[in-house]
Amino acid sequence: MLCAPSPASAMSLPSGSCGSGYTKVATYNMISYTESPSVGGYVSVYYSAATGRNCAIARPITTWAGQNTGLTVCIELANGTRESCDGAPEHDYRYYAGPVYVTAPHTCINVYGFMQAPTEEAWPYDAVANKVLCG
């Protein structure tokens, strides 16, 4: 999957929110499977009933918030169309990547998150949720 940056950069909404009218509907752990599974961050998905739009934001765990982490978040229709992504693997997102949006009323979506931790020895973390939130 090739992710092009979304028009909404990580700096566009200081609080890392999707805007007014959105309700959190799911959170997916970004996990690294090294010696044992561990959580390094989260991908949160929000929905606006008024607009039929889904929104996703990726965040590191609290311990790494404010440090240079490589974060990427993508959201798309489950058929692979209308993809929207934000982020970079080069350790320049400190608090969140996103928000990214897709209009998907009554349609399943795919959500992806990827994170490179701020320490060199840490493994990459990812979250993949396919065909979810079909409501």
C-alpha positions as CSV (number, residue, x, y, z in Angstrom):
1,M,0.0,0.0,0.0
2,L,1.4,3.4,-0.9
3,C,0.3,6.2,1.3
4,A,0.4,9.8,0.1
5,P,0.3,12.5,2.7
6,S,-3.1,13.9,3.5
7,P,-3.8,17.6,3.2
8,A,-4.3,17.7,7.0
9,S,-0.8,17.6,8.5
10,A,0.0,16.6,12.0
11,M,0.3,20.3,12.9
12,S,-3.1,21.4,11.6
13,L,-5.2,20.6,14.7
14,P,-3.1,21.2,17.8
15,S,-5.2,18.9,20.0
16,G,-4.8,16.0,17.6
17,S,-8.6,15.8,17.1
18,C,-10.9,15.2,14.2
19,G,-12.9,18.4,14.8
20,S,-16.3,19.0,16.3
21,G,-19.1,16.4,15.8
22,Y,-16.9,13.3,15.9
23,T,-17.3,10.4,18.4
24,K,-14.6,7.8,19.1
25,V,-15.8,4.5,17.8
26,A,-12.7,2.2,18.1
27,T,-9.1,2.1,19.2
28,Y,-6.5,-0.4,17.8
29,N,-3.2,-1.1,19.5
30,M,0.0,-0.7,17.5
31,I,1.9,-3.8,18.5
32,S,5.5,-5.0,18.1
33,Y,6.0,-8.8,18.1
34,T,9.6,-9.0,19.3
35,E,10.1,-11.4,22.2
36,S,6.6,-10.8,23.4
37,P,3.9,-8.6,22.1
38,S,4.0,-5.0,23.4
39,V,2.0,-1.9,22.7
40,G,3.8,1.2,21.4
41,G,0.9,3.3,20.3
42,Y,-2.7,3.5,19.3
43,V,-4.9,4.3,16.2
44,S,-8.2,5.8,17.2
45,V,-11.1,6.0,14.8
46,Y,-13.9,8.6,15.0
47,Y,-17.2,9.0,13.2
48,S,-19.4,11.9,12.4
49,A,-23.0,10.8,11.9
50,A,-23.8,14.2,10.5
51,T,-21.3,13.9,7.6
52,G,-20.9,10.1,7.3
53,R,-17.1,10.6,7.6
54,N,-14.6,8.5,9.5
55,C,-11.4,9.9,10.9
56,A,-8.3,8.3,12.2
57,I,-5.4,9.5,14.3
58,A,-2.2,7.6,15.4
59,R,-0.6,8.3,18.7
60,P,2.4,6.9,20.6
61,I,2.1,5.6,24.2
62,T,2.3,8.3,26.8
63,T,5.9,7.3,27.7
64,W,7.0,8.3,24.1
65,A,4.7,11.4,23.7
66,G,6.8,14.4,22.8
67,Q,9.8,12.3,21.6
68,N,10.7,11.9,17.9
69,T,8.7,9.0,16.6
70,G,7.9,7.9,13.1
71,L,4.1,7.7,12.8
72,T,1.9,6.9,9.9
73,V,-1.9,6.5,9.8
74,C,-4.1,5.6,6.8
75,I,-7.8,5.1,6.4
76,E,-9.6,3.8,3.3
77,L,-12.8,2.2,2.1
78,A,-12.6,-1.6,2.5
79,N,-12.5,-2.0,-1.3
80,G,-9.1,-0.1,-1.3
81,T,-10.4,3.1,-2.8
82,R,-10.4,6.6,-1.4
83,E,-7.3,6.2,0.7
84,S,-6.1,9.0,3.0
85,C,-2.8,9.0,4.8
86,D,-0.6,11.2,7.0
87,G,2.8,10.6,8.6
88,A,6.4,9.8,8.1
89,P,8.8,7.1,9.2
90,E,11.6,9.6,9.7
91,H,11.0,10.3,13.4
92,D,9.4,13.7,13.1
93,Y,6.0,13.3,14.6
94,R,6.0,13.9,18.4
95,Y,2.4,13.5,19.5
96,Y,0.2,12.2,16.6
97,A,-0.2,11.6,12.9
98,G,-3.5,12.6,11.2
99,P,-6.2,13.4,11.3
100,V,-7.1,11.5,8.0
101,Y,-10.6,11.2,6.7
102,V,-12.8,9.1,4.4
103,T,-16.5,9.4,3.7
104,A,-17.9,5.9,4.3
105,P,-21.6,5.8,5.4
106,H,-22.8,2.2,5.7
107,T,-19.5,1.0,4.3
108,C,-16.6,-1.0,5.9
109,I,-13.3,0.7,6.2
110,N,-9.6,-0.4,6.6
111,V,-7.4,1.4,9.1
112,Y,-3.6,1.1,9.3
113,G,-1.1,2.6,11.7
114,F,2.7,2.3,11.8
115,M,5.2,3.6,14.3
116,Q,8.9,3.5,14.7
117,A,9.8,4.1,18.3
118,P,12.2,6.9,19.4
119,T,14.9,4.5,20.5
120,E,17.2,2.8,18.0
121,E,16.8,-0.7,19.5
122,A,13.0,-0.6,19.5
123,W,11.2,-2.6,16.9
124,P,8.5,-1.1,14.6
125,Y,4.9,-1.2,15.8
126,D,1.8,-1.6,13.6
127,A,-1.9,-1.9,13.7
128,V,-4.1,-3.3,10.9
129,A,-7.9,-3.4,11.0
130,N,-9.6,-4.6,7.8
131,K,-13.3,-4.4,7.0
132,V,-14.3,-2.8,10.3
133,L,-16.9,-0.3,11.4
134,C,-19.3,-1.3,8.7
135,G,-22.3,0.5,10.2
